[in-house]
Amino acid sequence: MNLDKLTEPLNIEEIEFRIQSISAKGWAVILAYKDARADMKRLDDAVGALNWKREHLNNNANCIVSLWCSDKKEWVSKEDTGTESMAEKAKGLASDSFKRACFNWGIGRELYDYPFIMVQLKTHEFVVDGIKGKQTYGLKIKDWAWKSEFKDGKLIYLSADDENGNVRYKYPRNYRNAQKDTTPITSKKVRVELKPNSEKWETAINIMIEKGLTIEQIRKGYDITEDNYELLKEIATERAFNK
């Protein structure tokens, strides 16, 4: 059993990217997520196919992932709950609760540190549908080539080339000319918690949109909970959608 292998960042080939929203001006917000198959493969590689199991409760709303501990001679379990998907609700709920339980074991946890990804689409990749944009068949995001680099388990570089080899996204933008952009939101010596509707909340949203800061970078200037960071990303997404 190699528990350290559970927390190693997933290979970029195991990460999937999808469009979350598109503004009327063609700004697309892209989400990075893991597939349940990546969790199963990581469990097989780390502990062996015979040394882990999954159980579903409450009509698939909860999932328990257990690993066999040879030292204690017993199963060690971690549990989490999921949400239904738009299609195949029961299957989606089971898959989501399983993936969330695997997050508890550390699989793919680095996804929480991925930057806010926003890309300007080309004219043939979207059409305007009312007050928002809608992707066309010209947007072949599944054919984009994504690259990532990590240092000490932390993401330091992320990029995407489209099917024609054009660079569509790069984080940080000055990666070739400088080290990782670690510019904090504030240079205050006294650290305070970054809370919704606080004095610096709007500043944080604007910088999130402009630079796609991760939670670790924001924490260089402020203390922020994971819940507030997720809220910050949600608001930044809505602002970008209306940009």
C-alpha positions in Angstrom: 0.0 0.0 0.0 1.4 3.4 -1.0 -0.7 6.1 0.5 1.6 8.8 -0.8 0.7 7.9 -4.3 -2.9 8.7 -3.6 -2.1 12.4 -3.2 0.2 12.8 -6.2 -1.2 15.2 -8.8 -3.2 13.4 -11.5 -1.7 13.4 -15.0 -3.1 16.1 -17.2 -4.4 13.3 -19.5 -6.6 12.2 -16.6 -8.1 15.7 -16.2 -11.1 16.7 -18.3 -12.1 20.2 -19.2 -15.5 21.5 -20.1 -17.2 24.8 -20.8 -19.2 26.1 -17.8 -20.6 29.3 -19.4 -20.1 31.6 -22.3 -20.8 35.3 -22.3 -22.4 37.2 -25.2 -19.0 38.5 -26.1 -17.5 35.1 -26.3 -15.7 34.8 -23.0 -15.8 31.1 -21.9 -15.3 29.9 -18.4 -13.7 26.5 -18.3 -13.9 23.9 -15.5 -11.3 21.2 -14.8 -12.6 18.0 -13.3 -11.7 14.4 -12.8 -13.5 11.3 -14.1 -14.4 8.5 -11.8 -12.2 6.2 -13.9 -9.2 8.3 -12.8 -10.1 7.6 -9.2 -10.4 3.9 -9.8 -7.1 3.7 -11.6 -5.3 5.7 -8.9 -6.7 3.4 -6.2 -5.6 0.3 -8.1 -2.1 1.7 -8.6 -1.7 2.9 -5.0 -3.2 0.1 -2.9 -4.0 -2.7 -5.4 -7.3 -3.7 -6.9 -8.1 -6.1 -4.1 -7.4 -3.6 -1.3 -10.1 -1.1 -1.8 -13.9 -1.1 -2.0 -16.8 1.4 -2.4 -20.2 1.3 -0.9 -23.2 3.5 -1.7 -25.9 4.5 0.8 -29.0 6.7 0.7 -29.9 5.9 -2.9 -26.4 6.7 -4.1 -26.3 10.1 -2.3 -23.4 8.9 -0.1 -20.4 6.8 -0.9 -17.9 5.1 1.4 -14.5 4.4 0.0 -12.5 1.9 2.2 -8.9 0.9 2.0 -7.5 -2.3 3.7 -4.9 -1.5 6.3 -2.5 -4.5 6.6 -1.0 -3.1 9.9 -4.4 -2.8 11.7 -5.9 -5.7 9.8 -9.1 -3.7 9.2 -10.8 -1.5 6.6 -10.3 2.3 7.0 -13.1 4.3 5.5 -13.9 7.8 4.3 -17.4 9.0 3.2 -18.8 11.9 1.3 -22.0 12.9 -0.5 -22.7 13.9 -4.1 -25.1 15.8 -6.3 -27.2 14.6 -9.2 -26.2 15.3 -12.8 -28.5 16.7 -15.4 -28.6 13.4 -17.3 -28.8 9.9 -15.8 -29.4 11.3 -12.3 -28.9 8.1 -10.4 -25.7 7.2 -12.2 -24.4 10.8 -11.9 -25.2 10.9 -8.2 -23.3 7.6 -7.6 -20.3 8.8 -9.6 -20.2 12.2 -7.9 -20.4 10.8 -4.4 -17.6 8.4 -5.3 -15.4 11.1 -6.6 -16.0 13.3 -3.6 -15.1 10.4 -1.3 -11.9 9.9 -3.2 -11.1 13.6 -2.7 -11.1 12.8 1.0 -8.3 10.3 0.3 -6.4 13.0 -1.5 -7.0 11.9 -5.1 -7.2 14.9 -7.4 -7.3 17.4 -4.5 -4.9 19.7 -6.4 -7.9 20.5 -8.6 -9.0 22.9 -5.8 -5.9 24.9 -6.5 -6.4 25.2 -10.3 -6.7 28.9 -11.4 -9.8 30.5 -12.7 -9.8 29.6 -16.4 -11.3 32.1 -18.8 -10.7 32.0 -22.6 -11.7 34.4 -25.4 -13.4 32.3 -28.1 -13.1 32.8 -31.8 -16.1 34.0 -33.8 -16.7 30.5 -35.3 -16.7 28.9 -31.9 -19.8 30.5 -30.4 -23.1 32.1 -31.3 -25.1 34.6 -29.3 -28.3 33.2 -27.8 -30.2 36.0 -26.1 -28.0 37.5 -23.4 -25.5 34.7 -23.4 -23.2 32.8 -25.7 -23.6 29.2 -26.9 -20.8 27.0 -28.2 -20.9 25.7 -31.8 -19.4 22.6 -33.4 -16.4 24.9 -34.2 -15.4 24.8 -30.6 -13.4 21.5 -30.3 -12.2 21.8 -26.7 -11.9 18.0 -26.4 -9.1 18.3 -29.0 -7.2 20.9 -27.1 -3.8 19.9 -25.8 -3.4 20.8 -22.1 -0.1 20.8 -20.3 0.6 21.2 -16.5 3.6 21.4 -14.2 3.8 20.9 -10.5 6.3 21.7 -7.7 5.9 20.1 -4.3 2.4 19.0 -5.3 1.3 22.6 -6.3 0.4 23.6 -9.8 2.9 26.1 -11.2 2.0 26.0 -14.9 -1.1 25.3 -17.0 -1.6 25.9 -20.7 -3.8 24.8 -23.6 -3.2 24.7 -27.3 -6.2 24.3 -29.6 -6.5 21.7 -32.4 -4.5 24.0 -34.7 -1.6 24.4 -32.3 -2.6 28.0 -31.2 -2.0 28.9 -27.6 -5.4 29.6 -26.1 -4.6 29.7 -22.4 -1.5 30.0 -20.2 -1.1 30.4 -16.5 0.8 32.3 -15.4 1.0 34.5 -18.4 4.7 35.4 -17.9 5.8 31.8 -17.2 8.7 31.9 -19.7 10.1 35.1 -18.4 9.6 34.8 -14.7 9.0 32.5 -11.9 5.4 31.7 -10.8 3.4 34.9 -10.3 3.0 35.0 -6.6 1.7 38.5 -6.4 -0.5 38.7 -3.3 -3.8 40.6 -3.3 -2.5 42.8 -0.5 0.9 43.7 1.0 -0.6 44.3 4.5 1.5 42.9 7.3 -1.5 42.1 9.4 -3.3 39.1 7.9 -7.1 39.3 8.0 -9.8 36.9 6.7 -11.1 37.7 3.3 -14.9 37.7 3.7 -17.7 38.4 1.3 -18.7 42.1 0.9 -15.6 43.1 2.8 -13.4 46.1 1.8 -11.1 44.0 -0.4 -13.7 41.5 -1.7 -14.3 43.5 -4.9 -10.6 43.8 -5.4 -10.2 40.0 -5.0 -12.9 39.4 -7.6 -11.3 41.7 -10.2 -7.9 40.1 -9.7 -9.4 36.7 -9.9 -10.8 37.5 -13.3 -7.6 39.2 -14.5 -5.0 36.8 -13.2 -6.9 33.6 -12.2 -5.3 33.4 -8.8 -5.4 30.2 -6.9 -6.4 29.9 -3.3 -2.8 29.5 -2.3 -1.9 32.8 -4.0 -4.8 34.6 -2.4 -3.7 33.2 1.0 -0.4 35.0 0.6 -2.2 38.2 1.4 -5.3 37.0 3.2 -6.8 34.1 5.2 -9.7 32.7 3.2 -11.8 29.6 3.8 -12.4 27.1 1.0 -16.1 28.0 1.1 -15.4 31.7 0.6 -12.9 30.9 -2.2 -15.5 28.8 -4.0 -18.0 31.7 -3.6 -15.3 34.1 -4.9 -14.9 31.9 -8.0 -18.7 31.8 -8.5 -19.0 35.6 -8.5 -16.0 35.9 -10.7 -17.6 33.5 -13.1 -20.8 35.5 -13.2 -18.9 38.7 -13.7 -16.9 37.2 -16.5 -20.1 35.8 -18.0 -21.5 39.4 -18.2 -18.2 40.9 -19.4 
